[in-house]
Amino acid sequence: MTTTIYPARRIITMNRGLPFADAVAVRDGRVLAVGSRDDVERWGPCTIDDRFADKVLLPGFIEAHSHVMSGGLWNLPYVGFFDRTDPDGTVWEGCRSIDEVVDRLLRVEADVAAGEPLIAWGLDPIYFTGERLLAQHLDRVSERRPIFVFHASAHLATVNTAMLDVSEISSSTTTPGVARNEDGTPNGELQEPPAMSLARIGMIGLGTAIASDDAYWNYARTGRNAGHTLITDLGTSRVNSDTVLETWRRTTAAPDYPCRVMVAGSPMFGGPQDPDELAEIVTGLRDSSTDKLRFGVVKLILDGSIQGFTARVNWPHYLNPPDGHPGNGQWLMAPDQVAETVKILHRARITVHCHCNGDQASEVFIDAVERAIAEDPWLDHRHTVQHCQMTTASQYERMGRAGMSANIFSNHLFHWGDQHRDITLGPERAARIDGCNTARRSGVRFSFHSDAPVTPMGHLHVAWCAVNRLTATGEVLGPDECISVEQALRAATIDAAHQLRLDHEMGSIEVGKLADFAVLDDDPLDVDPVTLKDIGVWGTVLGGVPHPART
């Protein structure tokens, strides 16, 4: 048996019984010993690997809410507002105006084969003052080639007139989410999956890009580059598809695949619609989990996005909705179906993760969990409100009493905090979005996430958001909701593992757990918290094997 010892400048273990160490011994992919160098050398002959002598080791970061599509979208041109780094380390400059979006698409369009649609991603029209990107703008790129631009939120798309025509989207289309001009004609914005699905060739092209092996590999490389050792595809993989499952098994089985992956089942995106069937599939897959590929949780989606004005928000709803807005967001799952679905999954002992951006959606899910527990008192359910953007203090209190978890979308504070204050929610509600400190005070165990591709994967940035709550313009949004760096690191590691029912295997550096580490250039507990996001990431150690970033 080969034992490798990794000395480090400091090891932050996330084990409260031994919070710090100087060295860790690894054998057979697991932590054999952790402590001083003398302590870990007591296990007999070993190899000393000094490559991390000046680095800081933490448990590998655990991303409990992202999407494999984030790897595949890099096969398409990026037109988002912020600069973004691809899995190879190339920086794509952001498009700061509608004109810059159109200019980039014009350059790209020249290289697209005749007869093929032009598909791009990352658009966020809430940043463009005065108007939203609509079909009339995309018609400047081409009046004949269908164009489909996927929004950063993944809840909307904007298409040109040619795409509207070929998709037969017209004034007589009754599907919810087709935004319209004053005269009732479609304006090119398609809100939420039912409406986006009408643009069939655009969705097919998007699906092709995100179904390639490159997508699965880029997804893991992005995670590794940011220090993640487990990433979660939360609900965008069809677990009833043999093709999808085979791709996951083939890619994750490769010795050099650099991440572990949790794949959640979902009724969305073509998944099983019947909750009993979904429960049966997920239970069966859980038993087939491998070292790198895990199953066993379910994702439900109740509402849309706040910045897309499709989240379900309690009165007084939205501050400044766009013209023609119906007044509130959309239900993506009928509220009267939620309780029965949760009851069936709860009875099958499956943890439910539920997308709830608006506080109205959170209320429906919390109600459903309380009813399920009352009928069947499984106390270790760990049912989780995902995003938790507008979850109120009273809702957190109920979650705490019910033993629920929260996965908080802290990156919103930077990416859309200014817009939530000035456009969508108003100052008071914006100040309490992503309330990590309220969750903590209410006894709710929480993690946080990037929702990649909605925002870039990387827990140092997400932690920076939760600790500092700085918007893109440098304003502190809701200072009473700031948390400490140590609390943020727990959310990034052991508490995320708990949420996924994996804390017995990962999330801390302690004897018997998987030897999965994030390798950082500096100590997050020693730096100025404002510089937390700027700490360099060397890469990861996965099962004792080093994986340098961007190779």
C-alpha positions in Angstrom: 0.0 0.0 0.0 1.4 3.4 -1.1 1.0 6.3 1.3 1.6 9.9 0.1 2.0 12.8 2.5 1.2 16.3 1.3 2.7 19.0 3.6 1.2 22.4 3.2 1.6 26.0 4.5 -1.8 25.4 6.2 -4.6 22.9 6.0 -8.1 24.2 6.9 -9.9 20.9 7.6 -13.5 22.0 8.3 -13.4 19.4 11.0 -14.2 21.3 14.2 -12.4 18.6 16.3 -9.1 19.5 14.4 -9.6 22.7 12.5 -6.1 23.2 11.2 -3.2 20.9 10.3 0.2 21.0 8.6 0.1 17.7 6.6 -2.3 15.1 5.3 -1.5 11.5 4.5 -3.4 9.8 1.6 -3.8 6.1 1.0 -6.1 4.4 -1.6 -7.7 7.7 -2.4 -8.7 8.5 1.1 -7.4 10.5 4.1 -5.3 8.2 6.2 -4.1 10.8 8.7 -4.1 14.6 9.2 -2.2 16.7 11.7 1.4 17.6 12.1 4.0 16.0 9.9 5.2 13.8 12.7 1.6 12.7 13.3 0.9 11.6 9.8 4.3 9.9 9.3 3.4 7.3 12.0 1.6 5.2 9.5 4.8 3.7 8.2 6.7 4.1 4.9 5.5 7.0 2.8 6.4 9.3 -0.1 6.6 13.0 0.8 5.2 15.2 -2.0 6.2 18.8 -1.3 4.5 20.5 -4.2 1.9 22.1 -1.9 4.4 23.2 0.7 3.7 26.9 0.1 -0.1 26.4 -0.6 -3.2 26.2 1.5 -5.4 23.1 1.4 -9.1 23.0 2.1 -11.7 20.3 1.4 -12.6 20.4 -2.2 -15.3 22.9 -2.9 -18.7 21.4 -3.5 -21.0 23.1 -6.1 -24.5 21.9 -5.2 -26.3 23.8 -8.0 -24.9 24.2 -11.5 -25.7 22.7 -14.9 -23.7 20.6 -17.4 -24.9 23.0 -20.1 -22.4 25.4 -18.8 -19.7 23.3 -20.4 -21.5 23.0 -23.7 -22.4 26.6 -24.1 -18.7 27.4 -24.8 -19.3 25.8 -28.2 -21.4 28.9 -28.9 -20.5 32.7 -29.0 -20.9 34.5 -25.7 -22.7 37.9 -25.6 -23.1 38.4 -21.8 -22.5 41.7 -20.0 -19.5 40.7 -17.8 -16.2 39.4 -19.0 -16.1 35.6 -18.7 -13.3 33.0 -18.7 -13.8 29.8 -20.6 -12.5 26.4 -19.5 -9.2 26.9 -21.4 -8.6 30.2 -19.6 -9.5 32.5 -22.5 -11.2 35.7 -21.4 -14.3 36.7 -23.4 -15.0 40.4 -23.1 -18.5 41.3 -22.1 -21.0 43.2 -24.4 -21.9 46.4 -22.6 -24.7 47.5 -24.9 -27.2 46.3 -27.5 -24.9 47.7 -30.2 -22.0 45.6 -28.9 -24.2 42.5 -28.9 -25.2 43.1 -32.5 -21.6 43.8 -33.6 -20.4 40.6 -32.1 -23.2 38.6 -33.7 -22.4 40.3 -37.0 -18.8 39.1 -36.8 -19.9 35.6 -35.9 -22.6 35.3 -38.4 -20.2 35.7 -41.3 -18.7 32.3 -40.3 -21.9 30.4 -39.9 -22.7 27.9 -42.7 -25.6 28.8 -45.0 -28.9 27.4 -43.8 -27.8 27.1 -40.2 -29.2 29.1 -37.3 -27.1 31.5 -35.3 -27.2 30.6 -31.6 -25.5 32.6 -28.9 -25.7 32.8 -25.1 -25.3 34.9 -22.0 -27.5 37.8 -22.9 -28.8 39.9 -19.9 -31.0 42.8 -21.2 -31.7 44.2 -17.7 -28.3 45.9 -18.0 -29.2 47.8 -21.1 -30.8 51.1 -20.1 -33.7 52.4 -22.1 -34.7 49.2 -24.1 -34.4 45.5 -24.2 -32.8 43.5 -27.0 -35.7 42.5 -29.3 -36.3 40.9 -32.7 -35.9 44.3 -34.4 -32.3 44.5 -33.1 -31.4 41.0 -34.2 -32.8 41.7 -37.6 -29.8 44.0 -38.1 -27.6 40.9 -37.9 -29.7 38.9 -40.5 -33.2 39.2 -41.8 -33.1 35.7 -43.3 -31.0 33.5 -41.0 -32.9 32.4 -37.8 -31.2 33.8 -34.7 -31.6 32.5 -31.1 -30.0 34.2 -28.2 -30.1 32.4 -24.8 -30.3 34.7 -21.8 -27.9 34.4 -18.8 -30.8 33.5 -16.6 -31.5 30.4 -18.8 -35.2 31.3 -18.4 -35.5 33.5 -21.5 -34.4 33.8 -25.1 -34.6 36.5 -27.7 -35.0 35.6 -31.4 -35.2 37.6 -34.7 -38.1 37.9 -37.1 -36.8 35.0 -39.2 -36.9 32.7 -36.2 -40.4 33.9 -35.3 -41.5 33.2 -38.9 -39.9 29.7 -39.2 -41.3 28.8 -35.8 -44.8 30.1 -36.7 -44.9 32.3 -33.6 -47.5 35.0 -34.4 -50.2 37.2 -32.9 -52.4 34.1 -32.7 -49.9 32.1 -30.6 -51.4 31.4 -27.2 -48.5 29.9 -25.4 -47.7 31.8 -22.2 -44.4 33.7 -22.2 -44.5 35.1 -25.8 -43.8 38.8 -25.2 -45.6 41.2 -27.4 -45.5 44.7 -28.9 -48.3 47.1 -28.2 -50.2 45.9 -31.3 -50.1 42.3 -30.1 -47.4 41.0 -32.4 -44.5 39.0 -30.9 -41.5 41.2 -30.1 -38.9 38.4 -30.1 -38.6 37.7 -26.4 -39.6 34.2 -25.3 -40.0 33.8 -21.5 -39.6 30.4 -19.9 -39.3 26.9 -21.4 -42.8 26.6 -22.9 -42.3 29.7 -25.0 -38.7 29.1 -25.8 -39.6 25.6 -27.0 -41.6 27.1 -29.8 -38.3 28.2 -31.4 -37.6 24.6 -32.1 -34.6 24.9 -34.4 -33.0 27.2 -31.8 -33.6 24.8 -29.0 -32.3 21.9 -31.1 -29.1 23.8 -31.8 -28.7 24.7 -28.2 -29.3 21.0 -27.2 -26.7 19.8 -29.7 -24.1 22.1 -28.3 -24.7 21.0 -24.7 -25.0 17.3 -25.4 -21.5 16.8 -26.8 -18.8 15.0 -24.9 -17.0 18.4 -24.9 -19.8 19.8 -22.7 -19.3 17.1 -20.0 -15.5 17.6 -20.0 -15.6 21.4 -20.1 -18.1 21.3 -17.1 -15.6 19.3 -15.0 -12.6 21.4 -16.2 -14.4 24.6 -15.2 -15.0 23.1 -11.7 -11.4 22.0 -11.3 -10.1 25.4 -12.3 -12.1 26.9 -9.5 -11.2 24.4 -6.8 -14.3 22.2 -7.0 -14.0 18.4 -6.5 -17.8 17.7 -6.7 -20.2 19.5 -9.0 -23.9 19.0 -9.3 -25.9 19.0 -12.5 -29.1 20.0 -10.8 -32.0 18.8 -13.0 -30.8 19.4 -16.5 -29.9 15.8 -17.3 -32.7 13.5 -18.5 -32.3 10.6 -16.1 -34.8 8.6 -18.2 -32.5 8.8 -21.3 -30.1 5.9 -21.8 -28.0 8.1 -24.1 -27.6 10.8 -21.4 -26.8 8.3 -18.7 -24.3 6.5 -20.9 -22.5 9.7 -21.7 -22.2 10.5 -18.0 -20.9 7.0 -17.2 -18.4 7.1 -20.1 -17.0 10.5 -19.4 -16.8 10.2 -15.6 -15.2 6.8 -15.8 -12.2 8.2 -17.6 -9.2 8.2 -15.2 -8.4 11.9 -16.0 -11.9 13.2 -15.6 -11.2 15.9 -13.0 -14.4 16.1 -10.9 -17.0 14.0 -9.2 -20.5 14.7 -10.3 -23.9 14.5 -8.7 -26.8 14.2 -11.2 -30.2 15.1 -10.0 -33.4 13.8 -11.5 -36.1 16.2 -12.6 -39.4 16.2 -14.5 -38.2 19.2 -16.4 -36.4 19.1 -19.9 -38.1 15.9 -20.9 -37.6 14.1 -17.6 -40.2 11.7 -16.1 -43.4 13.6 -15.5 -45.0 11.1 -13.1 -43.6 11.5 -9.6 -43.9 7.8 -8.9 -41.9 7.0 -12.0 -39.3 9.7 -11.2 -38.9 8.3 -7.7 -38.4 4.7 -9.0 -35.8 5.9 -11.6 -33.8 8.0 -9.1 -33.9 5.2 -6.4 -32.6 2.7 -8.9 -29.9 5.1 -10.1 -28.8 5.8 -6.6 -27.9 2.2 -6.2 -25.8 2.3 -9.4 -23.7 5.3 -8.2 -19.9 5.1 -8.8 -16.9 6.7 -7.3 -17.2 9.8 -9.6 -20.9 9.6 -10.6 -23.6 10.0 -8.0 -27.4 10.0 -8.1 -30.1 10.2 -5.5 -31.7 13.7 -5.3 -34.5 15.3 -7.3 -34.9 18.9 -8.6 -38.3 20.6 -9.0 -38.7 24.1 -10.5 -41.6 26.3 -9.3 -40.9 29.7 -10.8 -38.7 31.8 -13.1 -36.0 34.4 -12.5 -36.3 37.8 -10.8 -34.2 39.7 -13.3 -36.3 38.1 -16.1 -39.5 39.2 -14.2 -40.8 35.6 -14.2 -40.2 34.7 -10.6 -43.3 34.5 -8.4 -43.1 37.4 -6.0 -45.5 38.3 -3.2 -47.3 41.6 -3.2 -46.4 44.3 -4.2 -44.8 42.2 -6.9 -42.3 44.0 -9.2 -41.1 47.6 -8.9 -40.6 48.5 -12.5 -41.7 45.7 -14.8 -41.4 46.0 -18.6 -44.3 47.2 -20.7 -46.9 44.6 -21.1 -45.8 42.6 -18.1 -48.7 40.6 -16.5 -47.9 41.8 -13.0 -46.3 38.7 -11.6 -44.1 35.9 -12.8 -44.9 32.4 -14.1 -45.5 29.1 -12.3 -43.4 26.5 -14.0 -45.1 23.8 -11.9 -48.7 24.2 -10.8 -48.8 25.0 -7.1 -51.6 22.5 -6.4 -49.3 19.7 -7.7 -46.4 20.4 -5.5 -47.6 18.9 -2.2 -48.5 15.6 -3.8 -45.2 15.4 -5.7 -43.1 16.2 -2.6 -45.1 13.6 -0.6 -44.3 10.9 -3.1 -40.6 11.7 -3.2 -40.4 12.1 0.6 -42.1 8.7 1.0 -39.4 7.2 -1.2 -36.7 8.8 1.0 -35.5 11.1 -1.8 -34.3 14.6 -0.9 -36.1 17.2 -2.9 -34.3 20.4 -4.1 -36.8 23.0 -5.3 -36.0 26.1 -7.4 -37.7 29.0 -5.6 -36.5 32.5 -6.6 -39.6 34.4 -5.4 -41.0 34.4 -1.9 -44.3 33.2 -3.2 -42.7 30.1 -4.6 -40.8 29.5 -1.3 -44.1 29.5 0.5 -45.6 26.8 -1.7 -42.6 24.5 -1.3 -42.3 25.0 2.5 -46.0 24.3 2.8 -45.5 21.0 0.9 -42.6 19.9 3.0 -44.4 20.6 6.2 -47.4 18.5 5.0 -45.1 15.7 3.9 -43.4 15.6 7.4 -46.7 15.6 9.2 -47.9 12.6 7.2 -44.6 10.7 7.3 -42.1 11.9 9.9 -38.8 11.2 8.1 -36.7 13.7 10.0 -33.4 13.5 8.1 -35.0 14.6 4.8 -32.7 17.6 4.1 -35.3 19.0 1.6 -33.7 22.2 0.2 -35.0 25.5 -1.1 -32.8 26.3 -4.1 -31.8 30.0 -4.8 -33.7 31.3 -1.8 -33.4 34.8 -3.3 -36.4 36.3 -1.5 -37.0 33.9 1.3 -38.3 35.9 4.2 -37.3 35.7 7.9 -40.6 34.0 8.8 -40.1 31.5 6.0 -36.5 30.7 7.3 -37.9 30.2 10.8 -40.4 27.6 9.4 -37.5 26.0 7.4 -35.5 25.7 10.6 -38.3 24.1 12.5 -38.9 21.6 9.6 -35.2 20.6 9.3 -34.9 22.1 5.8 -31.8 23.4 4.1 -31.1 26.4 1.9 -28.9 26.7 -1.2 -28.5 30.5 -1.6 -27.6 32.2 -4.9 -25.2 34.7 -3.4 -23.7 35.6 -6.7 -26.9 37.6 -7.4 -25.7 40.2 -5.0 -22.9 41.2 -7.4 -24.4 40.4 -10.8 -27.9 41.8 -10.2 -27.9 43.5 -6.8 -28.1 47.1 -8.3 -30.9 46.0 -10.6 -32.9 44.4 -7.9 -32.6 47.5 -5.8 -33.5 49.9 -8.6 -35.6 47.9 -11.1 -37.1 44.7 -9.9 -37.7 44.7 -6.1 -36.9 48.1 -4.5 -34.4 48.9 -1.8 -35.9 47.1 1.2 -36.5 43.7 -0.4 -33.2 43.9 -2.3 -31.3 44.4 0.9 -32.5 41.1 2.3 -32.1 38.9 -0.8 -29.8 35.9 -0.4 -30.0 36.2 3.4 -27.3 33.9 4.6 -27.2 35.5 8.0 -31.0 35.2 8.5 -30.7 31.5 7.5 -27.9 31.0 10.0 -29.9 32.8 12.8 -32.9 30.6 12.0 -30.9 27.4 12.4 -31.1 26.6 8.7 -28.0 24.8 7.4 -27.1 26.4 4.1 -24.8 26.2 1.1 -24.4 28.7 -1.8 -24.0 28.3 -5.5 -23.2 29.8 -8.9 -26.0 28.2 -11.0 -23.5 28.0 -13.8 -23.9 29.0 -16.6 -26.1 31.7 -15.1 -23.0 33.0 -13.3 -19.4 31.7 -13.5 -18.6 28.6 -11.3 -16.3 29.4 -8.5 -16.9 29.3 -4.8 -14.3 31.9 -3.9 -16.4 34.5 -5.8 -19.7 33.2 -4.3 -18.1 33.3 -0.8 -16.9 36.8 -1.5 -20.4 37.8 -2.3 -21.9 36.3 0.9 -19.2 37.8 3.1 -19.1 41.3 1.6 -22.4 41.7 -0.3 -20.9 44.2 -2.7 -22.8 45.0 -5.9 -21.2 45.6 -9.3 -21.1 49.3 -8.5 -19.5 48.8 -5.1 -22.5 49.3 -2.9 -23.0 47.1 0.2 -26.5 45.6 -0.2 -27.9 44.6 3.2 -24.9 44.7 5.5 -26.8 42.9 8.3 -26.8 39.8 6.1 -23.0 39.6 5.8 -21.4 36.4 7.2 -17.9 35.6 8.2 -15.3 33.9 6.0 -15.3 30.8 8.2 -19.1 30.5 7.8 -18.7 31.0 4.1 -16.1 28.2 3.8 -18.4 25.9 5.7 -21.2 26.6 3.2 -18.7 25.9 0.3 -17.7 22.5 1.8 -19.2 20.5 4.6 -22.6 22.1 4.6 -22.9 21.6 0.8 -21.9 18.0 1.3 -24.6 17.6 4.0 -27.2 19.0 1.6 -26.4 16.3 -1.0 -26.3 13.6 1.7 -22.5 13.1 1.1 -21.1 14.6 4.3 -20.0 11.1 5.4 -17.6 11.0 2.4 -16.5 14.5 1.7 -16.7 18.1 2.8 -14.0 18.0 5.4 -10.4 16.7 5.6 -10.6 14.0 8.2 -9.6 10.3 8.5 -11.6 8.0 6.2 -13.1 10.6 3.9 -12.2 11.0 0.3 -8.9 12.7 -0.3 -10.5 15.6 -2.2 -8.8 19.0 -1.7 -8.9 22.5 -3.1 -5.4 23.9 -3.5 -5.2 27.7 -3.0 -2.3 30.2 -3.3 -3.3 32.0 -0.2 -5.2 31.5 3.1 -8.8 32.8 2.9 -8.9 33.2 6.7 -5.9 35.5 6.6 -6.5 37.8 3.6 -8.7 40.9 3.6 -12.2 39.6 3.0 -12.6 42.0 0.2 -9.9 40.2 -1.7 -11.3 36.7 -1.1 -12.4 36.3 -4.8 -8.9 37.2 -6.0 -7.1 34.2 -4.3 -5.4 32.1 -6.9 -6.4 28.5 -7.4 -3.6 26.0 -8.2 -6.1 23.3 -8.9 -7.4 20.3 -6.9 -6.6 16.9 -5.5 -9.2 14.3 -6.3 -8.9 11.0 -4.6 -5.3 11.8 -3.8 -4.4 12.6 -7.4 -3.3 16.2 -8.1 -5.2 18.0 -11.0 -3.6 21.3 -11.9 -5.9 24.0 -13.2 -6.3 24.7 -17.0 -4.4 21.7 -18.3 
